[in-house]
Amino acid sequence: MATFFAAATGVKAQQLAAASTATPANLAARAADPNGSILAAYYHQMETHLVSQGHLRQERHPRGSNLSAEVLADNFMQIAMRSEYSLRGGGISRGGQAAPLRRWVEPVRLGVRFGMSVHSAQQRADMSTVRQVARRLEVATGHPVAVTANSPNFHVLVVSDAERAGLAPLLRELVPGLSRAAVNAITGMGRNTFCMVVAVPNRDLSLGYDQAIAIVRAEHPARMRQSCIEEELAQGMGLANDSPAAWPSIFNDDEEFGVLTRHDELLLQMLYHPALHPGMAPHQVAPILPALSQQIAQRG
């Protein structure tokens, strides 16, 4: 990992001291691909292939969308009321199990940090994307979402693979008490994990999330980079699962859509509706959804 990170609050970034530099994982990653060029080429090739197959689509309201109340209610239960992964036993495993409703109660304060591998022009482009996504999330949820350097509680780290492998000290600095499983999930990301978000709830689930950390790979080309920022920030708002039945949606592992769709924005509206609150169990949410989804569907 690099000795310094750039904590970006605007066009100009300030270098801040971070954590230790010479972990075995970090040294091995540098030796294997010191500039990240091999991994960057891998992701560029993957993006080219995905786009050629009609994936990473940019339409937010594609023709043929079915935004009926029934569809929204079904997809909400799959995406908002289940967990994609489980962090247990010091590692990460595929989840999918039912989970309580999760969302923020405190205003979301997005703090963006860049690894030293990310050049200034790319930093400016990424900051523009994060701000645009923040505005979209705030409009969809009605909940305050802003990019700031003032006590952020949602940390967005744009880092190379080598930098990510050495993030453990910084992660513990940003979120004191972060579990070993969460740290290991981030520092041990394989290359087929494009990006990740770890959201940490308050011990009292009714108080919502306390902190979140999103990881965006610096090696990603433009469309994959945008897709990661849009999906991970939205998942960090509380839509924590993916579903193969969700369409049109970024919350689907088929990678068909690379941006938040109108379907996804309506799910966010449902999630932050005052009829629901953090900590509700699936059996408490389900009876409310028919009327709520009917109300939201009329806005579609």
C-alpha positions in Angstrom: 0.0 0.0 0.0 1.1 3.5 -0.6 2.3 5.5 2.4 0.0 8.4 1.6 -3.6 8.7 0.5 -5.3 11.7 -1.1 -8.4 12.7 0.8 -10.4 14.4 -1.9 -12.9 17.1 -0.9 -13.0 18.9 -4.3 -11.0 19.3 -7.4 -7.8 19.6 -5.4 -6.8 16.8 -3.0 -4.7 16.9 0.1 -2.2 14.2 0.9 -2.8 12.6 4.3 -0.6 10.1 6.1 -2.3 6.7 6.2 -1.1 3.3 7.4 2.0 1.1 7.3 3.5 0.2 3.9 5.3 -3.1 3.7 2.8 -5.9 4.3 3.6 -9.2 2.5 0.4 -8.9 0.5 1.3 -5.4 -0.6 4.9 -6.4 -1.6 3.7 -9.4 -3.5 1.1 -7.4 -5.4 3.6 -4.7 -6.3 6.1 -7.3 -7.5 3.5 -9.1 -9.6 2.1 -5.9 -11.2 3.7 -2.8 -9.9 1.6 -0.4 -12.0 -1.6 -2.3 -12.0 -1.3 -2.5 -15.8 -2.1 -6.2 -16.0 -5.3 -5.9 -13.9 -6.3 -2.7 -15.8 -6.0 -4.6 -19.1 -8.0 -7.5 -17.6 -10.9 -5.1 -16.7 -10.7 -3.2 -19.9 -11.1 -6.5 -21.8 -13.9 -7.5 -19.5 -15.7 -4.2 -20.1 -15.3 -4.5 -23.8 -16.8 -8.0 -23.7 -19.7 -7.0 -21.5 -20.6 -4.1 -23.7 -20.4 -6.2 -26.8 -22.9 -8.6 -25.2 -25.3 -5.8 -24.5 -24.4 -5.4 -20.8 -23.5 -2.3 -18.7 -26.4 -0.5 -20.3 -26.8 3.2 -19.6 -30.6 3.6 -19.9 -32.2 4.5 -16.6 -35.8 3.9 -17.8 -35.5 1.3 -20.7 -38.5 0.5 -22.8 -40.5 -2.5 -21.7 -40.0 -1.8 -18.0 -42.6 -3.3 -15.7 -42.8 -1.0 -12.7 -46.1 -2.4 -11.3 -46.9 -2.5 -7.6 -46.5 -6.3 -7.5 -43.1 -6.2 -9.2 -41.8 -3.5 -6.9 -43.1 -5.3 -3.8 -41.6 -8.6 -4.8 -38.2 -7.1 -5.7 -38.1 -5.0 -2.5 -38.4 -8.1 -0.4 -35.6 -9.8 -2.3 -33.2 -6.8 -2.4 -34.0 -4.8 0.7 -34.9 -7.6 3.1 -32.1 -10.0 2.4 -28.3 -9.9 2.6 -26.0 -10.7 -0.3 -23.0 -11.7 1.8 -22.4 -12.8 5.4 -19.4 -11.6 7.3 -18.7 -14.4 9.8 -15.7 -16.4 11.1 -13.2 -13.9 9.9 -14.3 -14.0 6.3 -17.0 -13.4 3.7 -19.5 -16.0 2.4 -22.5 -15.8 0.1 -25.6 -14.9 2.0 -29.1 -14.5 0.7 -30.7 -15.0 4.0 -33.5 -12.8 5.3 -32.4 -9.7 7.2 -34.0 -6.7 9.0 -34.6 -3.5 7.1 -31.5 -1.4 7.0 -31.1 2.3 6.2 -29.6 5.5 7.4 -31.1 7.7 10.1 -28.2 10.1 10.3 -27.5 12.3 7.3 -25.1 10.5 4.9 -21.7 12.2 4.7 -19.7 10.8 1.8 -15.9 11.1 2.2 -13.8 10.2 -0.8 -10.2 9.1 -0.6 -7.9 8.2 -3.5 -4.9 6.0 -3.5 -1.7 7.6 -4.8 -2.1 5.4 -7.9 -5.1 7.6 -9.1 -3.9 10.5 -11.1 -5.5 14.0 -10.6 -7.6 14.0 -13.8 -9.2 10.7 -12.8 -9.8 12.0 -9.3 -11.7 14.9 -10.7 -13.8 12.7 -12.9 -14.5 10.3 -10.0 -15.5 13.2 -7.7 -17.9 14.4 -10.3 -19.5 11.0 -10.6 -19.8 10.6 -6.8 -21.5 14.0 -6.5 -23.9 13.1 -9.3 -24.8 9.8 -7.6 -25.1 11.5 -4.2 -27.6 14.0 -5.7 -29.6 11.1 -7.3 -29.7 9.1 -4.1 -30.8 12.2 -2.1 -33.6 12.9 -4.5 -34.7 9.3 -4.6 -34.7 8.7 -0.8 -35.5 12.2 0.5 -32.6 11.6 2.9 -29.7 14.0 3.2 -26.7 12.7 1.2 -23.7 15.0 0.6 -20.0 14.8 -0.3 -17.9 16.3 2.5 -14.6 16.2 4.4 -16.4 17.0 7.7 -16.7 13.9 9.7 -17.7 11.5 6.9 -19.6 8.4 7.9 -19.7 6.8 4.4 -16.1 6.3 3.2 -15.5 5.8 -0.5 -11.9 4.5 -1.2 -10.7 4.5 -4.8 -7.6 2.3 -4.7 -5.4 0.1 -6.8 -5.2 -3.6 -6.0 -1.9 -3.3 -4.2 -3.2 -0.4 -2.2 -6.3 -2.2 -1.2 -4.4 -5.3 0.0 -2.7 -3.1 2.6 -5.8 -1.1 3.8 -6.3 -2.8 7.1 -4.8 -0.1 9.3 -6.7 2.7 7.5 -9.9 0.7 7.7 -9.6 0.4 11.5 -8.8 4.1 11.7 -11.8 5.1 9.7 -14.2 2.7 11.5 -12.9 1.8 15.0 -14.0 -1.6 16.0 -14.6 -2.8 12.4 -14.8 -6.6 12.5 -11.9 -8.8 11.4 -14.3 -10.4 8.9 -15.0 -7.0 7.3 -11.3 -6.1 7.1 -10.5 -9.5 5.6 -13.3 -9.2 3.1 -11.9 -5.9 1.8 -8.2 -6.7 1.9 -8.8 -10.2 0.4 -11.0 -9.2 -2.6 -10.3 -11.4 -5.6 -10.1 -9.8 -9.0 -13.6 -11.0 -9.9 -15.1 -9.0 -7.1 -15.4 -5.7 -9.0 -16.2 -3.5 -6.0 -17.6 -3.8 -2.5 -19.4 -2.0 0.3 -19.5 -2.8 3.9 -22.1 -1.0 6.0 -22.0 -1.2 9.8 -25.3 -0.9 11.7 -25.7 0.6 15.1 -26.1 -1.9 17.9 -29.6 -0.6 18.2 -30.9 -1.5 14.7 -33.6 1.1 15.0 -30.9 3.8 14.8 -29.8 2.6 11.3 -26.3 2.5 9.9 -23.4 4.1 11.8 -20.6 3.8 9.1 -20.0 2.4 5.6 -17.0 1.7 3.5 -17.1 1.3 -0.3 -14.2 0.1 -2.3 -13.8 1.1 -6.0 -10.9 -0.4 -8.0 -8.6 2.2 -9.5 -7.9 -0.1 -12.4 -11.5 0.0 -13.7 -12.3 1.5 -17.1 -15.1 4.1 -17.4 -18.3 2.1 -17.5 -17.2 -0.4 -14.8 -16.0 2.4 -12.6 -19.4 4.2 -12.9 -21.3 1.0 -12.3 -19.3 0.3 -9.2 -19.8 3.8 -7.8 -23.6 3.8 -8.5 -24.3 0.3 -7.2 -22.1 0.4 -4.1 -23.3 3.8 -2.9 -26.9 2.6 -3.5 -26.3 -0.7 -1.7 -24.7 1.3 1.1 -28.0 3.2 1.5 -29.7 -0.1 2.4 -30.5 -2.1 -0.7 -28.1 -4.8 0.3 -28.9 -7.7 -1.9 -29.0 -8.6 -5.6 -31.8 -10.6 -7.3 -31.8 -12.4 -10.7 -35.5 -11.5 -11.0 -34.9 -7.7 -10.7 -35.3 -6.0 -14.1 -34.4 -3.4 -15.1 -32.0 -3.1 -12.3 -28.4 -2.6 -11.3 -29.1 -5.0 -8.4 -28.7 -8.0 -10.6 -25.5 -10.0 -11.0 -26.0 -10.3 -14.8 -24.4 -6.9 -15.2 -27.0 -5.9 -17.8 -27.4 -2.4 -16.4 -24.4 -0.2 -15.4 -26.5 2.6 -13.8 -29.3 3.0 -11.3 -32.6 2.6 -13.2 -36.0 4.1 -12.4 -36.9 0.7 -10.9 -34.0 1.1 -8.5 -34.9 4.7 -7.6 -38.4 3.5 -6.8 -37.0 0.8 -4.5 -35.0 3.5 -2.7 -38.2 5.6 -2.3 -39.9 2.6 -0.7 -36.9 2.0 1.6 -36.9 5.5 3.0 -40.7 5.9 3.2 -41.9 6.9 6.7 -44.2 3.8 6.8 -41.0 1.8 7.2 -38.2 2.1 9.7 -34.8 0.5 10.4 -34.8 -2.8 12.3 -38.2 -4.0 10.9 -38.2 -7.8 10.3 -39.4 -9.1 6.9 -42.7 -10.3 8.4 -43.4 -6.8 9.7 -42.6 -5.2 6.3 -44.5 -7.6 4.1 -48.1 -6.5 5.1 -47.2 -2.9 4.5 -45.9 -3.4 1.0 -49.1 -3.8 -1.1 -50.4 -0.3 -0.3 -46.9 1.2 -0.2 -45.8 -0.3 -3.5 -49.1 0.8 -5.1 -48.4 4.4 -4.0 -44.8 4.3 -5.3 -45.8 2.6 -8.6 -48.0 5.5 -9.5 -44.9 7.7 -9.5 -43.1 5.4 -11.9 
